[in-house]
Amino acid sequence: MMADFSIQTLNCKGLRDANKRKHIFQSLLNEKHDITLLQETHSLAIDSDKWEHEWKDLGGGLCNFSNSDSPFSKGTAIFLS
């Protein structure tokens, strides 16, 4: 027997703006996909803990950020519901 699940991917073109980040996080929660993959988060190592707490404070589940050495490019994130 196979289980159904949904995956979504999004090039967010940067999450450094707090309002944009909150809007995207809320949209991800409303869309209720099992797995969400974000590209181009533009996250640095110092951002990961803060952004993870913001995600969880909104009611999100597990997440992991892969950081970049540049606040202007790269970076990915995985969200599990």
N, C-alpha and C positions, 0 to 999 in steps of 0.2 A: 504494500500500500504506500502511495506517495502522498506527502503533505503539500498543500498549496502554500506558497508564500510570495510576497511581492518585494521587488527590489526597485529602487529609484536611484538615479544618478543626477547630479546637478553641478554645473560649473557656476559657482556663486560669485566669481570675479571679485573676491575679497570679502572678508568678514570683519575687517578692522573697525568699521563704523558700528557703534553700539546699537543704533536704531535698526540698521539693516540686519545685523546679526539677530536681534530679537525677533524681527519680522520673519526671517528665514526659519529660525528655531520654532516659532509658533506655527508656521505653515507646515513644517515637517511633522509636528505633532498632530495637526488637523488632518493631514493626508493619510496617516496611519499605515505607512509601509513597514514591513518587517525589517528591512535593511535599507539604509540610505547611505550613499557614497557621495561625498562632496569633494570637488576638485577646486584648485586655486583659492584656498582659504586665506592665503597670505599670513598664516599664523607663525609666530615665533615661539620659542620654548617658554618664554615668560607669559604667553597668552594662554597656554593649554589648560592650566588649572582653573583660571578665572572663567574661561569659556565653558569648561566642563561643569563648573558649579552653576553657571547661568542656565545651561541646558537642563540640569537636574532640578533647579529651582522652578523651572516651568513645567516639570513633571516628566521630563525625558528619562530614558533608560540609560543603558551603557553607551559610552562613546569613547573614541580614541582619536587624537589629533596627531598627525605626522607633520612635524614642523619644518619650516624653511629657514634659511639663513638670511632671507630678504623679506621685508614687510610689503614688497611690491609684486611678488610672484611666488608660485609654487605653493606647497602645503596641501594636505588632504585630510579628510576626516571620515570616520565610519561611525554610524549611529545604528544601534540595535534597539528594537522596541520589545 
